[in-house]
Amino acid sequence: MANLEHHARENRTADSSKPFIQVKNVWQEYGDQVVLERLNLNIAEGEFCTLVGASGCGKSTFLRLLLGQETPSRGELLLDGKPLASEPDASRGVVFQRYSVFPHLTVLDNVALGLELPRTPLLGRLFGRHKREAREQAAQMLHKVGLGHALDKYPAQLSGGMQQRLAIAQALIMKPRVLLLDEPFGALDPGIRKDMHALLLELWQETRLTVFMVTHDLSEGFTLGSRILVFDKPRIDPHAPGAYGARVTYDIPLHEGRHAPGASTGLPAALSEPLRTAYQGA
Ligand SMILES: Nc1ncnc2c1ncn2[C@@H]1O[C@H](COP(=O)(O)OP(=O)(O)OP(=O)(O)O)[C@@H](O)[C@H]1O
């Protein structure tokens, strides 16, 4: 835990008066299909943004832009006032719905590898003291996410929830400043999802990482987020479905001052009901 707290302090050296992430008039087009249009957002460091919206409206595309996997067709994304690196780097960690660890490595090695690779890109592994330190750090992180008892297991021996815990540990061990989650709990049973929500909120509150999480579950979006971003297409041309893209049509702060998981959404009923209906009908 000391590590995570230290990490949180390190992350907070930036000028807090400036938005941490700025999205300036961002468009993303594939051929003649406009997927995202005119996105403008300022995100402060430490916000937990949940992204909801109809299937295919560009939420994962937006995550890929934040990750640096793609560059926008127009506009720019700034992190600490500087253009985002055009390739994924250690400042951003990512967890997908179907997790992507190395099946032939143990749980411990999967997490330690993240620390080893950047230091020895050619050999791929560390030796001696550095190796021991990497493994100790990895073991600490795995205890933190509740996998302390499974260090020597292989991914195929883990349940879905445990695999996502491993994926989260793998992302966090790199001390990212931004954590990108693309429906990380979408494949899990409701009971396990609740446990994962508690874990994620606990980790977020300790690190004050900036989180972007795509979810199809509106109540998950409301429960976890400190801010919910609703993606939707305000204009549709039935003769040219790709002519217009999605924008953020609702941008709602939630849980101001929240410190306990499961606090109320604080949304006025007059707003939450139409939003729920519109979203589910989409
Ligand atoms: N590399 C690409 N080339 C062409 N089209 C793409 C590409 N990536 C995404 N798209 C299209 O962009 C649109 C948005 O896709 P995206 O996966 O971002 O939506 P989404 O909101 O995350 O959907 P879902 O909720 O179903 O995961 C889709 O129509 C998809 O086919």
The ligand as a Tripos MOL2 file, in Angstrom:
@<TRIPOS>MOLECULE
LIG
   31    33     1     0     0
SMALL
NO_CHARGES

@<TRIPOS>ATOM
      1 N1        -10.4860    0.6280  -36.8970 N.pl3     1 LIG1
      2 C1        -11.7490    0.7960  -37.3260 C.ar      1 LIG1
      3 N2        -12.0300    0.8650  -38.6410 N.ar      1 LIG1
      4 C2        -13.2890    1.0720  -39.0600 C.ar      1 LIG1
      5 N3        -14.3540    1.2130  -38.2560 N.ar      1 LIG1
      6 C3        -14.1440    1.1450  -36.9470 C.ar      1 LIG1
      7 C4        -12.8440    0.9430  -36.3970 C.ar      1 LIG1
      8 N4        -12.9380    0.9340  -35.0550 N.ar      1 LIG1
      9 C5        -14.2410    1.1210  -34.7740 C.ar      1 LIG1
     10 N5        -14.9620    1.2520  -35.8940 N.ar      1 LIG1
     11 C6        -16.3980    1.5010  -35.9570 C.3       1 LIG1
     12 O1        -16.6530    2.5810  -35.0920 O.3       1 LIG1
     13 C7        -17.9160    2.4140  -34.4560 C.3       1 LIG1
     14 C8        -17.7540    2.5700  -32.9750 C.3       1 LIG1
     15 O2        -17.1040    1.4110  -32.4360 O.3       1 LIG1
     16 P1        -16.7590    1.2930  -30.8950 P.3       1 LIG1
     17 O3        -16.2580   -0.0900  -30.6850 O.co2     1 LIG1
     18 O4        -15.8810    2.4160  -30.4810 O.co2     1 LIG1
     19 O5        -18.1790    1.4990  -30.2210 O.3       1 LIG1
     20 P2        -18.6130    1.1910  -28.7460 P.3       1 LIG1
     21 O6        -19.4940    2.3120  -28.3190 O.co2     1 LIG1
     22 O7        -17.4450    0.9120  -27.8780 O.co2     1 LIG1
     23 O8        -19.4440   -0.1410  -28.9590 O.3       1 LIG1
     24 P3        -19.7910   -1.3180  -27.9340 P.3       1 LIG1
     25 O9        -20.5300   -0.6650  -26.8090 O.co2     1 LIG1
     26 O10       -20.6640   -2.2350  -28.7350 O.co2     1 LIG1
     27 O11       -18.4940   -1.9410  -27.5130 O.co2     1 LIG1
     28 C9        -18.4570    1.0540  -34.9180 C.3       1 LIG1
     29 O12       -19.3720    1.2780  -35.9520 O.3       1 LIG1
     30 C10       -17.2260    0.3430  -35.4150 C.3       1 LIG1
     31 O13       -17.5680   -0.5430  -36.4570 O.3       1 LIG1
@<TRIPOS>BOND
     1     1     2 1
     2     2     3 ar
     3     2     7 ar
     4     3     4 ar
     5     4     5 ar
     6     5     6 ar
     7     6     7 ar
     8     6    10 ar
     9     7     8 ar
    10     8     9 ar
    11     9    10 ar
    12    10    11 1
    13    11    12 1
    14    11    30 1
    15    12    13 1
    16    13    14 1
    17    13    28 1
    18    14    15 1
    19    15    16 1
    20    16    17 2
    21    16    18 1
    22    16    19 1
    23    19    20 1
    24    20    21 2
    25    20    22 1
    26    20    23 1
    27    23    24 1
    28    24    25 2
    29    24    26 1
    30    24    27 1
    31    28    29 1
    32    28    30 1
    33    30    31 1
@<TRIPOS>SUBSTRUCTURE
     1 LIG1         1 GROUP 0 **** ****
